[in-house]
Amino acid sequence: MGVSRKTLTGFGPSGILRAMEQPHAALRRIRGARTQIEAAKILGVGLRTYVRYESGTRRIPEPVWRLAKLLLR
């Protein structure tokens, strides 16, 4: 099962479901204050690969997406 181009990201402060969001934009958001280098190390991928995930030029594999949601929050 692959990651769809749009994904639910959770509930906002008002309890209303956030708008559909592209996975690469969600990855950038959940990285928070960490640098791309730190996020790449946490996920076990190279910096260039991580940058491509965030820019949307490379599809985020399902295992990496799941790790990101767990480890980068």
RODREN-836542 format. One record per residue (C-alpha): x, y, z; residue number from 0; residue in one letter. Coordinates in Angstrom, 2 decimals. Layout:
REM RODREN-836542
<pt X="X" Y="Y" Z="Z" resi="NUM" resn="A"/>
...
***
This chain:
REM RODREN-836542
<pt X="0.00" Y="0.00" Z="0.00" resi="0" resn="M"/>
<pt X="1.51" Y="3.33" Z="-1.05" resi="1" resn="G"/>
<pt X="1.05" Y="6.76" Z="0.38" resi="2" resn="V"/>
<pt X="-1.62" Y="8.67" Z="-1.47" resi="3" resn="S"/>
<pt X="-0.76" Y="12.14" Z="-2.73" resi="4" resn="R"/>
<pt X="-3.19" Y="13.56" Z="-0.18" resi="5" resn="K"/>
<pt X="-3.38" Y="12.38" Z="3.40" resi="6" resn="T"/>
<pt X="-5.26" Y="13.23" Z="6.56" resi="7" resn="L"/>
<pt X="-2.96" Y="14.91" Z="9.02" resi="8" resn="T"/>
<pt X="-5.02" Y="14.99" Z="12.19" resi="9" resn="G"/>
<pt X="-7.18" Y="17.38" Z="14.12" resi="10" resn="F"/>
<pt X="-6.45" Y="21.05" Z="14.61" resi="11" resn="G"/>
<pt X="-6.85" Y="22.94" Z="17.88" resi="12" resn="P"/>
<pt X="-10.56" Y="23.47" Z="17.28" resi="13" resn="S"/>
<pt X="-11.14" Y="19.73" Z="16.85" resi="14" resn="G"/>
<pt X="-11.88" Y="20.15" Z="13.14" resi="15" resn="I"/>
<pt X="-10.05" Y="17.87" Z="10.77" resi="16" resn="L"/>
<pt X="-7.23" Y="19.70" Z="8.99" resi="17" resn="R"/>
<pt X="-7.43" Y="20.17" Z="5.25" resi="18" resn="A"/>
<pt X="-5.98" Y="17.46" Z="3.07" resi="19" resn="M"/>
<pt X="-2.24" Y="17.95" Z="2.80" resi="20" resn="E"/>
<pt X="0.46" Y="16.67" Z="0.46" resi="21" resn="Q"/>
<pt X="2.80" Y="14.16" Z="2.18" resi="22" resn="P"/>
<pt X="5.89" Y="16.26" Z="1.45" resi="23" resn="H"/>
<pt X="4.27" Y="19.31" Z="3.06" resi="24" resn="A"/>
<pt X="3.26" Y="17.21" Z="6.07" resi="25" resn="A"/>
<pt X="6.82" Y="15.90" Z="6.36" resi="26" resn="L"/>
<pt X="8.14" Y="19.47" Z="6.42" resi="27" resn="R"/>
<pt X="5.57" Y="20.41" Z="9.08" resi="28" resn="R"/>
<pt X="6.18" Y="17.45" Z="11.39" resi="29" resn="I"/>
<pt X="9.95" Y="17.96" Z="11.19" resi="30" resn="R"/>
<pt X="9.33" Y="21.02" Z="13.34" resi="31" resn="G"/>
<pt X="12.44" Y="22.85" Z="14.54" resi="32" resn="A"/>
<pt X="14.82" Y="20.06" Z="13.54" resi="33" resn="R"/>
<pt X="17.17" Y="20.59" Z="10.63" resi="34" resn="T"/>
<pt X="16.89" Y="18.47" Z="7.50" resi="35" resn="Q"/>
<pt X="20.19" Y="16.85" Z="8.48" resi="36" resn="I"/>
<pt X="18.80" Y="15.80" Z="11.87" resi="37" resn="E"/>
<pt X="15.58" Y="14.49" Z="10.34" resi="38" resn="A"/>
<pt X="17.50" Y="12.50" Z="7.71" resi="39" resn="A"/>
<pt X="19.66" Y="10.88" Z="10.41" resi="40" resn="K"/>
<pt X="16.61" Y="10.01" Z="12.52" resi="41" resn="I"/>
<pt X="14.92" Y="8.35" Z="9.53" resi="42" resn="L"/>
<pt X="18.10" Y="6.61" Z="8.35" resi="43" resn="G"/>
<pt X="18.17" Y="8.21" Z="4.90" resi="44" resn="V"/>
<pt X="20.70" Y="10.44" Z="3.18" resi="45" resn="G"/>
<pt X="20.34" Y="14.21" Z="3.24" resi="46" resn="L"/>
<pt X="19.72" Y="14.47" Z="-0.52" resi="47" resn="R"/>
<pt X="17.02" Y="11.80" Z="-0.30" resi="48" resn="T"/>
<pt X="15.33" Y="13.59" Z="2.60" resi="49" resn="Y"/>
<pt X="15.45" Y="16.93" Z="0.77" resi="50" resn="V"/>
<pt X="13.82" Y="15.26" Z="-2.25" resi="51" resn="R"/>
<pt X="11.07" Y="13.84" Z="-0.01" resi="52" resn="Y"/>
<pt X="10.34" Y="17.31" Z="1.37" resi="53" resn="E"/>
<pt X="10.41" Y="19.02" Z="-2.01" resi="54" resn="S"/>
<pt X="8.05" Y="16.44" Z="-3.49" resi="55" resn="G"/>
<pt X="10.46" Y="15.34" Z="-6.23" resi="56" resn="T"/>
<pt X="10.73" Y="11.84" Z="-4.74" resi="57" resn="R"/>
<pt X="7.89" Y="9.71" Z="-3.42" resi="58" resn="R"/>
<pt X="8.08" Y="8.98" Z="0.32" resi="59" resn="I"/>
<pt X="8.09" Y="5.18" Z="0.82" resi="60" resn="P"/>
<pt X="5.45" Y="3.87" Z="3.23" resi="61" resn="E"/>
<pt X="7.99" Y="2.62" Z="5.85" resi="62" resn="P"/>
<pt X="9.76" Y="6.01" Z="5.89" resi="63" resn="V"/>
<pt X="6.41" Y="7.83" Z="6.13" resi="64" resn="W"/>
<pt X="5.37" Y="5.70" Z="9.11" resi="65" resn="R"/>
<pt X="8.71" Y="6.25" Z="10.84" resi="66" resn="L"/>
<pt X="8.46" Y="9.99" Z="10.25" resi="67" resn="A"/>
<pt X="5.01" Y="10.15" Z="11.83" resi="68" resn="K"/>
<pt X="6.27" Y="8.24" Z="14.87" resi="69" resn="L"/>
<pt X="9.76" Y="9.66" Z="15.38" resi="70" resn="L"/>
<pt X="9.59" Y="13.27" Z="14.22" resi="71" resn="L"/>
<pt X="6.68" Y="14.43" Z="16.36" resi="72" resn="R"/>
***
